Protein backbone atom coordinates (compact mmCIF):
# COMPACT_ATOMS: atom_id res chain seq x y z
CA UNK A 1 0.00 0.00 0.00
CA UNK A 2 1.51 3.36 -0.98
CA UNK A 3 -1.02 5.79 0.47
CA UNK A 4 -2.75 6.18 3.80
CA UNK A 5 -6.41 5.19 3.96
CA UNK A 6 -7.02 7.02 7.23
CA UNK A 7 -6.20 10.60 8.14
CA UNK A 8 -3.02 10.13 10.12
CA UNK A 9 -1.83 13.02 12.23
CA UNK A 10 0.94 15.22 10.83
CA UNK A 11 4.48 14.23 11.76
CA UNK A 12 7.62 16.33 12.05
CA UNK A 13 10.81 14.27 11.99
CA UNK A 14 14.26 15.72 12.63
CA UNK A 15 17.38 13.73 11.82
CA UNK A 16 15.83 11.44 9.22
CA UNK A 17 18.45 10.58 6.60
CA UNK A 18 17.92 11.69 3.02
CA UNK A 19 18.10 8.07 1.87
CA UNK A 20 15.36 6.99 4.28
CA UNK A 21 13.22 9.97 3.31
CA UNK A 22 13.45 9.27 -0.41
CA UNK A 23 12.94 5.53 0.07
CA UNK A 24 9.58 6.04 1.78
CA UNK A 25 6.71 4.27 -0.01
CA UNK A 26 3.90 5.26 2.37
CA UNK A 27 3.69 8.81 1.06
CA UNK A 28 4.21 10.89 -2.07
CA UNK A 29 6.64 13.79 -2.42
CA UNK A 30 6.70 16.92 -4.56
CA UNK A 31 8.95 15.27 -7.14
CA UNK A 32 6.51 12.38 -7.33
CA UNK A 33 3.51 14.61 -7.90
CA UNK A 34 5.36 16.49 -10.61
CA UNK A 35 6.35 13.22 -12.30
CA UNK A 36 2.71 12.10 -12.50
CA UNK A 37 1.75 15.02 -14.74
CA UNK A 38 2.77 15.63 -18.37
CA UNK A 39 5.36 15.34 -19.75
CA UNK A 40 5.55 12.47 -17.23
CA UNK A 41 2.87 9.86 -16.58
CA UNK A 42 1.89 7.37 -13.86
CA UNK A 43 3.52 4.41 -15.61
CA UNK A 44 6.90 6.15 -15.75
CA UNK A 45 6.53 7.41 -12.18
CA UNK A 46 5.92 3.90 -10.85
CA UNK A 47 8.79 2.39 -12.82
CA UNK A 48 11.23 5.06 -11.65
CA UNK A 49 10.08 4.69 -8.05
CA UNK A 50 10.45 0.91 -8.15
CA UNK A 51 13.79 1.07 -9.96
CA UNK A 52 15.85 3.88 -8.37
CA UNK A 53 18.50 5.27 -10.65
CA UNK A 54 22.18 5.39 -9.64
CA UNK A 55 23.58 8.74 -8.48
CA UNK A 56 24.15 11.30 -11.20
CA UNK A 57 27.49 13.09 -11.23
CA UNK A 58 25.83 16.39 -12.17
CA UNK A 59 24.01 16.42 -8.82
CA UNK A 60 27.16 16.03 -6.72
CA UNK A 61 28.11 19.69 -6.71
CA UNK A 62 24.62 20.82 -5.72
CA UNK A 63 24.43 18.20 -2.96
CA UNK A 64 27.80 19.31 -1.61
CA UNK A 65 26.81 22.99 -1.65
CA UNK A 66 23.64 22.12 0.26
CA UNK A 67 25.72 20.39 2.92
CA UNK A 68 28.17 23.28 3.15
CA UNK A 69 25.46 25.95 3.41
CA UNK A 70 22.87 24.12 5.51
CA UNK A 71 25.29 22.31 7.79
CA UNK A 72 23.46 19.04 7.18
CA UNK A 73 23.02 16.70 4.24
CA UNK A 74 25.08 14.20 2.31
CA UNK A 75 28.40 12.84 3.57
CA UNK A 76 31.16 14.34 1.43
CA UNK A 77 34.42 12.55 0.65
CA UNK A 78 37.25 14.32 -1.15
CA UNK A 79 39.40 12.02 -3.29
CA UNK A 80 42.87 13.26 -4.17
CA UNK A 81 42.83 12.95 -7.97
CA UNK A 82 43.01 15.64 -10.65
CA UNK A 83 40.05 14.10 -12.51
CA UNK A 84 38.08 10.85 -12.86
CA UNK A 85 39.93 9.52 -15.91
CA UNK A 86 42.06 6.87 -14.18
CA UNK A 87 40.54 3.52 -13.25
CA UNK A 88 41.68 3.88 -9.63
CA UNK A 89 39.86 7.22 -9.32
CA UNK A 90 36.72 5.76 -10.84
CA UNK A 91 36.83 2.81 -8.45
CA UNK A 92 37.18 5.08 -5.41
CA UNK A 93 34.37 7.27 -6.74
CA UNK A 94 32.05 4.30 -7.19
CA UNK A 95 32.90 3.00 -3.72
CA UNK A 96 31.89 6.37 -2.30
CA UNK A 97 28.58 6.22 -4.15
CA UNK A 98 27.97 2.68 -2.88
CA UNK A 99 28.54 3.92 0.67
CA UNK A 100 25.96 6.68 0.18
CA UNK A 101 28.56 9.44 0.02
CA UNK A 102 29.19 12.25 -2.46
CA UNK A 103 32.70 12.06 -3.98
CA UNK A 104 34.45 15.27 -4.93
CA UNK A 105 37.77 16.15 -6.48
CA UNK A 106 39.91 18.73 -4.63
CA UNK A 107 39.11 21.35 -7.28
CA UNK A 108 35.40 20.64 -6.77
CA UNK A 109 35.78 21.00 -3.01
CA UNK A 110 37.36 24.41 -3.60
CA UNK A 111 34.43 25.40 -5.80
CA UNK A 112 31.93 24.28 -3.15
CA UNK A 113 33.74 26.35 -0.51
CA UNK A 114 33.67 29.40 -2.77
CA UNK A 115 29.97 28.94 -3.54
CA UNK A 116 29.11 28.61 0.15
CA UNK A 117 31.16 31.74 0.90
CA UNK A 118 29.26 33.62 -1.84
CA UNK A 119 25.98 32.61 -0.18
CA UNK A 120 27.16 33.90 3.18
CA UNK A 121 28.24 37.24 1.65
CA UNK A 122 25.03 37.81 -0.29
CA UNK A 123 22.81 40.62 1.00
CA UNK A 124 19.64 38.47 0.87
CA UNK A 125 20.83 34.87 1.00
CA UNK A 126 23.37 35.49 3.77
CA UNK A 127 20.85 36.56 6.45
CA UNK A 128 18.37 33.86 5.39
CA UNK A 129 20.94 31.06 5.73
CA UNK A 130 22.66 32.45 8.82
CA UNK A 131 23.55 29.62 11.26
CA UNK A 132 20.81 29.22 13.83
CA UNK A 133 18.28 31.17 11.77
CA UNK A 134 16.60 28.05 10.40
CA UNK A 135 16.32 24.29 10.63
CA UNK A 136 17.78 22.20 7.78
CA UNK A 137 16.28 19.12 6.14
CA UNK A 138 13.26 18.70 8.43
CA UNK A 139 10.94 15.94 7.19
CA UNK A 140 7.22 16.70 7.40
CA UNK A 141 4.38 14.25 6.77
CA UNK A 142 0.64 14.92 6.60
CA UNK A 143 -2.52 13.57 5.00
CA UNK A 144 -4.18 15.49 2.19
CA UNK A 145 -7.76 15.97 3.41
CA UNK A 146 -9.34 15.86 -0.06
CA UNK A 147 -7.81 12.55 -1.21
CA UNK A 148 -6.55 10.78 1.91
CA UNK A 149 -3.08 10.55 0.34
CA UNK A 150 -0.14 10.78 2.71
CA UNK A 151 2.25 13.53 1.57
CA UNK A 152 5.77 14.47 2.56
CA UNK A 153 8.10 17.45 2.14
CA UNK A 154 11.66 18.14 3.25
CA UNK A 155 12.42 21.88 3.13
CA UNK A 156 16.07 22.75 2.67
CA UNK A 157 15.81 25.49 5.27
CA UNK A 158 12.84 26.29 7.50
CA UNK A 159 12.72 29.54 9.45
CA UNK A 160 10.03 29.55 12.14
CA UNK A 161 9.59 32.86 13.93
CA UNK A 162 6.63 34.03 16.05
CA UNK A 163 5.54 36.48 13.36
CA UNK A 164 6.56 34.61 10.19
CA UNK A 165 7.47 31.20 8.79
CA UNK A 166 9.76 31.12 5.75
CA UNK A 167 10.74 28.14 3.59
CA UNK A 168 13.96 28.63 1.61
CA UNK A 169 14.87 26.30 -1.25
CA UNK A 170 18.48 26.40 -2.46
CA UNK A 171 19.04 25.46 -6.10
CA UNK A 172 22.34 25.40 -7.97
CA UNK A 173 22.04 26.05 -11.69
CA UNK A 174 24.00 26.86 -14.83
CA UNK A 175 22.26 30.23 -15.11
CA UNK A 176 20.95 32.13 -12.07
CA UNK A 177 19.69 35.18 -13.96
CA UNK A 178 16.07 36.09 -13.07
CA UNK A 179 14.85 35.24 -16.59
CA UNK A 180 16.48 31.81 -16.47
CA UNK A 181 15.09 31.19 -12.97
CA UNK A 182 11.61 32.08 -14.18
CA UNK A 183 11.93 29.60 -17.05
CA UNK A 184 13.20 26.91 -14.65
CA UNK A 185 10.11 27.32 -12.47
CA UNK A 186 7.95 26.52 -15.50
CA UNK A 187 10.20 23.80 -16.91
CA UNK A 188 10.58 21.85 -13.65
CA UNK A 189 7.23 22.83 -12.09
CA UNK A 190 8.95 24.37 -9.10
CA UNK A 191 5.70 26.23 -8.36
CA UNK A 192 4.21 22.81 -7.50
CA UNK A 193 7.06 22.26 -5.09
CA UNK A 194 6.54 25.65 -3.47
CA UNK A 195 2.81 25.13 -3.02
CA UNK A 196 3.22 21.65 -1.52
CA UNK A 197 5.93 22.82 0.88
CA UNK A 198 3.75 25.68 2.10
CA UNK A 199 0.78 23.34 2.53
CA UNK A 200 2.86 20.78 4.41
CA UNK A 201 4.43 23.30 6.77
CA UNK A 202 1.02 24.79 7.49
CA UNK A 203 -0.62 21.38 7.95
CA UNK A 204 2.07 20.50 10.51
CA UNK A 205 1.14 23.58 12.56
CA UNK A 206 4.45 25.34 11.95
CA UNK A 207 2.97 28.46 10.36
CA UNK A 208 0.01 29.85 12.33
CA UNK A 209 0.31 33.12 10.41
CA UNK A 210 0.92 31.40 7.06
CA UNK A 211 4.16 30.41 5.33
CA UNK A 212 6.17 32.09 2.57
CA UNK A 213 8.34 30.29 0.02
CA UNK A 214 11.65 31.67 -1.25
CA UNK A 215 13.99 30.38 -3.94
CA UNK A 216 17.74 30.95 -3.71
CA UNK A 217 19.19 30.18 -7.16
CA UNK A 218 22.98 30.08 -7.37
CA UNK A 219 25.08 29.88 -10.51
CA UNK A 220 27.72 27.14 -10.63
CA UNK A 221 29.94 29.49 -12.65
CA UNK A 222 32.23 31.99 -10.92
CA UNK A 223 31.60 34.42 -9.32
CA UNK A 224 28.65 32.20 -8.29
CA UNK A 225 25.96 34.84 -8.56
CA UNK A 226 22.72 34.42 -6.63
CA UNK A 227 19.10 35.35 -7.24
CA UNK A 228 16.71 35.25 -4.27
CA UNK A 229 13.00 35.53 -5.09
CA UNK A 230 9.67 34.75 -3.41
CA UNK A 231 7.30 32.52 -5.39
CA UNK A 232 4.44 34.65 -6.70
CA UNK A 233 0.96 34.16 -5.25
CA UNK A 234 -0.59 33.36 -8.63
CA UNK A 235 2.02 30.75 -9.55
CA UNK A 236 1.69 29.21 -6.10
CA UNK A 237 -2.07 28.89 -6.67
CA UNK A 238 -1.43 27.27 -10.05
CA UNK A 239 1.07 24.90 -8.47
CA UNK A 240 -1.49 23.98 -5.83
CA UNK A 241 -4.04 23.25 -8.57
CA UNK A 242 -1.52 21.00 -10.32
CA UNK A 243 -0.85 19.21 -7.04
CA UNK A 244 -4.55 18.62 -6.49
CA UNK A 245 -4.83 17.02 -9.93
CA UNK A 246 -1.73 14.87 -9.33
CA UNK A 247 -3.01 13.76 -5.92
CA UNK A 248 -6.27 12.55 -7.46
CA UNK A 249 -4.33 10.66 -10.12
CA UNK A 250 -2.11 9.08 -7.48
CA UNK A 251 -5.07 8.12 -5.29
CA UNK A 252 -6.83 6.42 -8.20
CA UNK A 253 -3.67 4.62 -9.37
CA UNK A 254 -3.09 3.24 -5.88
CA UNK A 255 -6.73 2.26 -5.39
CA UNK A 256 -6.92 0.37 -8.70
CA UNK A 257 -3.26 -0.67 -8.92
CA UNK A 258 -3.28 0.67 -12.46
CA UNK A 259 -0.57 3.05 -13.66
CA UNK A 260 -1.44 4.26 -17.17
CA UNK A 261 0.86 5.87 -19.70
CA UNK A 262 0.13 9.20 -21.40
CA UNK A 263 -2.79 7.87 -23.42
CA UNK A 264 -4.75 6.03 -20.76
CA UNK A 265 -7.90 4.10 -21.67
CA UNK A 266 -9.37 5.18 -25.02
CA UNK A 267 -11.69 3.58 -27.58
CA UNK A 268 -9.88 4.92 -30.65
CA UNK A 269 -6.35 5.94 -31.49
CA UNK A 270 -6.06 9.68 -30.80
CA UNK A 271 -4.83 12.16 -33.37
CA UNK A 272 -1.60 14.07 -32.93
CA UNK A 273 -0.24 17.17 -34.57
CA UNK A 274 2.19 19.97 -34.05
CA UNK A 275 2.09 22.12 -30.91
CA UNK A 276 -0.88 24.50 -31.10
CA UNK A 277 1.30 27.58 -31.60
CA UNK A 278 3.00 25.95 -34.62
CA UNK A 279 -0.32 24.81 -36.07
CA UNK A 280 -1.72 28.34 -35.83
CA UNK A 281 1.39 29.89 -37.36
CA UNK A 282 1.60 27.45 -40.26
CA UNK A 283 -2.15 27.53 -40.88
CA UNK A 284 -1.97 31.31 -41.27
CA UNK A 285 0.94 30.95 -43.66
CA UNK A 286 -0.15 28.04 -45.85
CA UNK A 287 -3.94 27.56 -45.57
CA UNK A 288 -5.03 30.60 -47.53
N, C-alpha and C positions, 0 to 999 in steps of 0.2 A: 504494500500500500504506500503510495507516495504523497498522499494528502490527508490532512486530518478530517475526520467525519464529525467531530464535536468541536465546539468553540473552546479550545484550550486557552488558558490565561497567557498573556504576554510573558516572555522571558527575556532577561538581560543577562548575558554571559560574558564575563571578563576572563581573559586568559585562554580562550579557546584557540587552538592552533588554526592557521589558515587551511591546512590540509584537511582537518576534521570539519571545518566549516564548509568547504567546497564539496566534501564527500557526502554531506547530508542528503538523504533521499526522502526525508519526511516533510520537506518544505521546498518551496521554489524561490529562487533568487531573482534579482533584477536582470542578470544576464540570461537566465532561463526564460523569463517573460519576453524579453526582446527577441530571443531566438525562435519563439513560437510564431511570431508575426513575420510577414513578408519583409525581406526576401528569404527568410527562413521558413520553416514549417514544422509541425509536430513530429513528423517522421525523422527529420534530421536532428531535431532537439533530443529525441529519445535515444537515437543511435550515439550521438556525441556524449550524452550523459552516461550511457552504459559502457562506452568505450573511450575513456579519458585519453586525451592526446598527450604525448610526451612534452616536456617543457620546451618552449620556443626561446631561442637565443635572443630574439629581439625584445623579449620582455624582461631580460635580466637587468638591464640598466634601470628601467623604471622600478622594478622591485627593490633594487638596491637603494635608489634614491628615497623610496618610501621608508625603508628601514632607517636611513640616515636622518631623515627629517622628522619622522614620527617617533623614533626611538623604540620601535617595535615592528616586527615583521619577519621576513625570511632570514635564515642564517646565511651569512655571507662568508665565502672562503676565497681568499686571494691566492692564485697560483702563479708562481714566479716564472712566467714564460712571456716572450715578446708577442706571441700570437698563438692561434690554435692549429697551426699547420702540422706540427710534429705529432706522431702517433702517441708519444708519451703524454703530451699536453691534452690530447683528445681523450685519452684514457682517464686521466685525472679529472678532467671536466665531467665526463660521464659518471664517474664514481661520485662526484659531488651531487650531480642531479639525482642519482639513485638514493643518496642519503637525504634527499629533500633540501639540499642547500643550493645557493645561487653562486656559481663560480664566476670570478672576475679576474681579468688580467690586471697587473699593476697600473697600466695606463688607464684602464677603466675605473679602477678604484680612485685614481686622481680626479677623473672627470666627475665621479659621484660626489667626492668631497667638495669640488668646486660648485657643483649644482646645489648642494645643500647649503653652502655658504651664500650663494646668490639668493636662495629663499630667505635666509635669515636677514640679509641686508635689505630686502625689498620692503618698500614703504607700506604695502598692504599685506603681503604674504607673511612677512616677518612677525608682526604682532599676532596674526591669526595662529601661526604655528609656534608661538613662544612656548618653551617648556613649562608645563604646569597649567597652561591655558585650557587645554583640551584633553580628551581621553582618546587614545588611538585604538583602532581595530576592535571596537566593542560589538559583539554579535547580539542582534536583537531579533526575536521571533514573535510573531503574532498571527492571529487567525483573521483572514479577510471576512468581514461579517456578511457580505453579499453572496459569497460562493462557498464558504467553509474551508477554503484552501489555506494551509499553513504557509506563511511567507517568512522570508528572512532577509536582513540587510546587515552590512558590516561597514559602517562609515569609516573612512580613513581617519577622520579627526572630528570629534564631537565636543563642542563647547556648550556647556550647560551653566547658564547664569540665572539668577533670580528673575531678571527682566527679559532675557532673550536666550534662545537655543539656536545655535548655528552648526550646520553640517558643512564641512569643508572636504572637497574631493580633489586630490592631487593627481594630475595627469601629466605625464611626460609625452612630448610630441615632437615631430619634425618641424612644425611651424606653429608658434604660439601667438601669431598675430590675431587680433580680434576677428577679422574676417575668416581666417582659417578655423578658429575655435567655433565660430558660429556654424560653419559647414560641418564640423565634426559632430556637433550636437545633433544635427539632422542625420548625418551618415550613420552614426552609431547609436542613435536614439537615446542620447544621454539625458534628454528631458524625461524619459521614462524612468531612468535611474533616479533622477532628482525627486520626482514625484513619489516614488516608492520609498525612498529614504525618509522623506518628510513624513509620509503616512506611518511608517514603522516607528519612527522616533516619537511621534505623537501618540500612537496606539500604546506604546510602552509607558506613557505617562511622563516622558522626559521633557515635554514642551507644553506646559500649561498655557502659555501665552502664544503658542504656535512656533513653528520652526522655519528657519530660512536656510536655503541651500546655495553654497558658493562653490564655484569651480576655481581651481588654481592650475592653469595650464603653464607648463614650463618647456621651453625649447631645449632639445638635446644638443644644440649647436651653440658654441661659445658666442657671446657672453652669457648664454643661458637665460634669455629674457623670459619674463613672466607676465601673464595676463590673469588678473583676478576679476571675476565677474559673478554677479548673482543671477541665478536662473530666473528668467522673466515669468511673471504670473501667468500669462497666456500660454506660454510653452509648457509650464508646469501643469496647467489644466489639460492641455492636449496629451501630455505624457500620462497623466492619470487616466484619461479616457482610453488610451492604448493599453495601459495596464489592466483596466477593467475588462477589455475585450480578451486579452491574453489569459486572464484568470478564468474566464468562462470556458475558453478553449481547453485550458489545462484541466479544469474540473471535469469536463465532459470526456476528455481523453482518458483520464484516470478511471472514471466511473465505468466506461465501456471497454477499457483496455484496447482502444483503437487509436492509432497515431497516424493520421492521414498525411499524404504529401500535399503539394500546393493545390492539386486539382480537387481532392476530396471525392465524394460520391456524386456522380453525374450520370444522366441517362444518355447523353450524346457527347461526342468529342467537341470541346469548346473551340471557338475560333481564336486566332491570335494575329496580331498585327504589330505595327510599329508603336512606339510610345505615342500618346495622344498628341503631344506637342509636334512631333514629326509628321504625324498624319495630317494635322491641320495645316502645317506649313507646306507640305508637298501637295495637298489637295488644292490649296490656293494657287500653287504654281502650275500644276499640270491638269487639273480637272476644270477646264474652262469651257 
